[in-house]
Amino acid sequence: MEKGSTDEKSDAGREEQAQASGTLTSVVALIVGSTVGAGILALPASTAEAGILPASGTLFAIWSLLLCDALLLAEVNVALMRERDEDRLQHGRGHSSVVISLADMASATLGGEGKFAVSSLYSFMSLVVLTAYISKAAELLAPSLNLDAPTAATMFTVALGGTICFGGAKTADALNQTLTYGLLLSFALLVGSGTYYADWSQANWIGTPEAAPKTIPIIFLTLVYHDLIPVICSFLDGDMKKIRQGIVIGSSIPLAMFLCWNAVALCLAGGDPTVDPLAIISDDMGGAASLLLSGFGLAALGTSFIGSSISLSEYLMPHMDNTLSDLQEPSGKYALGRAFYRVLDKYEDEKSSALPSPARILTFTAMLSIPLVIADTLPDIFLPVSNFVGAYGMSVMYGILPPLMAWKMRTGRSKSHARRTPVHLKINTLIPGGRWSLGALGASAVVIALSQVAEDITSSGVVASIPTVAGSSGLIAPLVADIASSTQQ
């Protein structure tokens, strides 16, 4: 088989797997399900010191920032999608539903360096998040099914990942919507019962407003859904009106849920971070509360797992296609690889249309095997790493880079378009204000990242140690050891 025909087959396979219902409802469910994870139950512990009103204000401010960043990502993605379709039309080909990934967006606007940075950061964060989902799912399933944690983790990963892989985008969409409805129902029961038992006269409305900035990293991590933007733009075929509606509605629902739950939980806890509001509900509701919490947790983990898996698989599949294509190169040292390729090629030719492509099967296998193994063998190491990702990775990836990419796109200074018609003539802007609004959004994300750096340095005692270190170089090694140990706490 010629390589050209292999590439066309790969493109056709990805387009077939990328097809979805393309409805606004499915997009809203995808955003809600991906955003509302089990971490929502841990939100009150980080906001208790600040109080209900300061925490609510911080939630709304971070949501507004991330909404603007999501719209900027959609703006860039749709512009590149339209440009790609124009090129395809010139060569007698129609619209392509293959997702333009975040790395592709960075390459087109920021060049090779931007693509490398985005690819590395995105892959790392996605694997960390999937590991956390699998580990938490095992924690919830193991006692209920009377299984050990590794077996429960394997069952969760194979069952859900296999369904998404073999069922395709339509099956994943239907499953995600079902889990989202269950998540919303169980959440409504949780908040309703909490509201009933809460004593609002004792609510901690204003605690310590100065503590509000400390809540930003966990809020930032909780509200992020931006890795889904390329998938959403493909699902809705670049319809800017539907994309904007889907992002606004889909992100507003989790915001409302977080605001309601956080207020109820902080009222139950009375502003004391050591008090577990879930325990208060459980004491009054008995076993029903445990069942409700388990159902909510599994639904939240399932929807988040689906969103992350779809997004990461769409990013990795083109790379897998290229890897498989390279296996057929006529080189003696790749004889085993060519034999493996022939087996996959035979499967591709003989399989029914309902079965996934070899690239899709291999992508899901590789993508989920790594976090599954890590979740089984090193579950504790990912807690500090997850905190690091929330504080720095998310703020850079989804706070700083979107305005920068939009800036380059609008001004037509993209490295990959230097000798072509300026791209900004073809795009519809979703965020008004020109360079001033883009600069303000980027600066806000930079301030958030720098404030977290300052907070981490202060809490680790580095500042207090600087005078001593300056006077005695022999204390440098112990200081470095202290910093390293503090990051693991």
Secondary structure in CASP SS format (residue, H / E / C, confidence):
PFRMAT SS
TARGET T0000
AUTHOR 0000-0000-0000
METHOD secondary structure of the structure
MODEL  1
M C 1.00
E C 1.00
K H 1.00
G H 1.00
S H 1.00
T H 1.00
D H 1.00
E H 1.00
K H 1.00
S H 1.00
D H 1.00
A H 1.00
G H 1.00
R H 1.00
E H 1.00
E H 1.00
Q H 1.00
A H 1.00
Q C 1.00
A C 1.00
S C 1.00
G C 1.00
T C 1.00
L H 1.00
T H 1.00
S H 1.00
V H 1.00
V H 1.00
A H 1.00
L H 1.00
I H 1.00
V H 1.00
G H 1.00
S H 1.00
T H 1.00
V C 1.00
G C 1.00
A H 1.00
G H 1.00
I H 1.00
L H 1.00
A H 1.00
L H 1.00
P H 1.00
A H 1.00
S H 1.00
T H 1.00
A C 1.00
E C 1.00
A C 1.00
G C 1.00
I H 1.00
L H 1.00
P H 1.00
A H 1.00
S H 1.00
G H 1.00
T H 1.00
L H 1.00
F H 1.00
A H 1.00
I H 1.00
W H 1.00
S H 1.00
L H 1.00
L H 1.00
L H 1.00
C H 1.00
D H 1.00
A H 1.00
L H 1.00
L H 1.00
L H 1.00
A H 1.00
E H 1.00
V H 1.00
N H 1.00
V H 1.00
A H 1.00
L H 1.00
M H 1.00
R H 1.00
E H 1.00
R H 1.00
D H 1.00
E H 1.00
D H 1.00
R H 1.00
L H 1.00
Q H 1.00
H C 1.00
G C 1.00
R C 1.00
G C 1.00
H C 1.00
S C 1.00
S C 1.00
V C 1.00
V C 1.00
I C 1.00
S C 1.00
L H 1.00
A H 1.00
D H 1.00
M H 1.00
A H 1.00
S H 1.00
A H 1.00
T H 1.00
L H 1.00
G H 1.00
G H 1.00
E H 1.00
G H 1.00
K H 1.00
F H 1.00
A H 1.00
V H 1.00
S H 1.00
S H 1.00
L H 1.00
Y H 1.00
S H 1.00
F H 1.00
M H 1.00
S H 1.00
L H 1.00
V H 1.00
V H 1.00
L H 1.00
T H 1.00
A H 1.00
Y H 1.00
I H 1.00
S H 1.00
K H 1.00
A H 1.00
A H 1.00
E H 1.00
L H 1.00
L H 1.00
A H 1.00
P H 1.00
S H 1.00
L H 1.00
N C 1.00
L C 1.00
D C 1.00
A H 1.00
P H 1.00
T H 1.00
A H 1.00
A H 1.00
T H 1.00
M H 1.00
F H 1.00
T H 1.00
V H 1.00
A H 1.00
L H 1.00
G H 1.00
G H 1.00
T H 1.00
I H 1.00
C H 1.00
F H 1.00
G H 1.00
G H 1.00
A H 1.00
K H 1.00
T H 1.00
A H 1.00
D H 1.00
A H 1.00
L H 1.00
N H 1.00
Q H 1.00
T H 1.00
L H 1.00
T H 1.00
Y H 1.00
G H 1.00
L H 1.00
L H 1.00
L H 1.00
S H 1.00
F H 1.00
A H 1.00
L H 1.00
L H 1.00
V H 1.00
G H 1.00
S H 1.00
G H 1.00
T H 1.00
Y H 1.00
Y H 1.00
A C 1.00
D C 1.00
W H 1.00
S H 1.00
Q H 1.00
A C 1.00
N C 1.00
W C 1.00
I C 1.00
G C 1.00
T C 1.00
P H 1.00
E H 1.00
A H 1.00
A H 1.00
P H 1.00
K H 1.00
T H 1.00
I H 1.00
P H 1.00
I H 1.00
I H 1.00
F H 1.00
L H 1.00
T H 1.00
L H 1.00
V C 1.00
Y C 1.00
H H 1.00
D H 1.00
L H 1.00
I H 1.00
P H 1.00
V H 1.00
I H 1.00
C H 1.00
S H 1.00
F H 1.00
L C 1.00
D C 1.00
G C 1.00
D C 1.00
M H 1.00
K H 1.00
K H 1.00
I H 1.00
R H 1.00
Q H 1.00
G H 1.00
I H 1.00
V H 1.00
I H 1.00
G H 1.00
S H 1.00
S H 1.00
I H 1.00
P H 1.00
L H 1.00
A H 1.00
M H 1.00
F H 1.00
L H 1.00
C H 1.00
W H 1.00
N H 1.00
A H 1.00
V H 1.00
A H 1.00
L H 1.00
C H 1.00
L H 1.00
A H 1.00
G C 1.00
G C 1.00
D C 1.00
P C 1.00
T C 1.00
V C 1.00
D C 1.00
P H 1.00
L H 1.00
A H 1.00
I H 1.00
I H 1.00
S H 1.00
D H 1.00
D H 1.00
M H 1.00
G C 1.00
G H 1.00
A H 1.00
A H 1.00
S H 1.00
L H 1.00
L H 1.00
L H 1.00
S H 1.00
G H 1.00
F H 1.00
G H 1.00
L H 1.00
A H 1.00
A H 1.00
L H 1.00
G H 1.00
T H 1.00
S H 1.00
F H 1.00
I H 1.00
G H 1.00
S H 1.00
S H 1.00
I H 1.00
S H 1.00
L H 1.00
S H 1.00
E H 1.00
Y H 1.00
L H 1.00
M H 1.00
P H 1.00
H H 1.00
M H 1.00
D H 1.00
N H 1.00
T H 1.00
L H 1.00
S H 1.00
D H 1.00
L C 1.00
Q C 1.00
E C 1.00
P C 1.00
S C 1.00
G H 1.00
K H 1.00
Y H 1.00
A H 1.00
L H 1.00
G H 1.00
R H 1.00
A H 1.00
F H 1.00
Y H 1.00
R H 1.00
V H 1.00
L H 1.00
D H 1.00
K H 1.00
Y H 1.00
E H 1.00
D H 1.00
E H 1.00
K C 1.00
S C 1.00
S C 1.00
A C 1.00
L C 1.00
P C 1.00
S C 1.00
P H 1.00
A H 1.00
R H 1.00
I H 1.00
L H 1.00
T H 1.00
F H 1.00
T H 1.00
A H 1.00
M H 1.00
L H 1.00
S H 1.00
I H 1.00
P H 1.00
L H 1.00
V H 1.00
I H 1.00
A H 1.00
D H 1.00
T H 1.00
L C 1.00
P C 1.00
D C 1.00
I C 1.00
F H 1.00
L H 1.00
P H 1.00
V H 1.00
S H 1.00
N H 1.00
F H 1.00
V H 1.00
G H 1.00
A H 1.00
Y H 1.00
G H 1.00
M H 1.00
S H 1.00
V H 1.00
M H 1.00
Y H 1.00
G H 1.00
I H 1.00
L H 1.00
P H 1.00
P H 1.00
L H 1.00
M H 1.00
A H 1.00
W H 1.00
K H 1.00
M H 1.00
R H 1.00
T H 1.00
G C 1.00
R C 1.00
S C 1.00
K H 1.00
S H 1.00
H H 1.00
A C 1.00
R C 1.00
R C 1.00
T C 1.00
P C 1.00
V H 1.00
H H 1.00
L H 1.00
K C 1.00
I C 1.00
N C 1.00
T C 1.00
L C 1.00
I C 1.00
P C 1.00
G C 1.00
G H 1.00
R H 1.00
W H 1.00
S H 1.00
L H 1.00
G H 1.00
A H 1.00
L H 1.00
G H 1.00
A H 1.00
S H 1.00
A H 1.00
V H 1.00
V H 1.00
I H 1.00
A H 1.00
L H 1.00
S H 1.00
Q H 1.00
V H 1.00
A H 1.00
E H 1.00
D H 1.00
I H 1.00
T H 1.00
S H 1.00
S C 1.00
G C 1.00
V H 1.00
V H 1.00
A H 1.00
S H 1.00
I H 1.00
P H 1.00
T H 1.00
V H 1.00
A H 1.00
G H 1.00
S C 1.00
S H 1.00
G H 1.00
L H 1.00
I H 1.00
A H 1.00
P H 1.00
L H 1.00
V H 1.00
A H 1.00
D H 1.00
I H 1.00
A H 1.00
S H 1.00
S H 1.00
T H 1.00
Q C 1.00
Q C 1.00
END
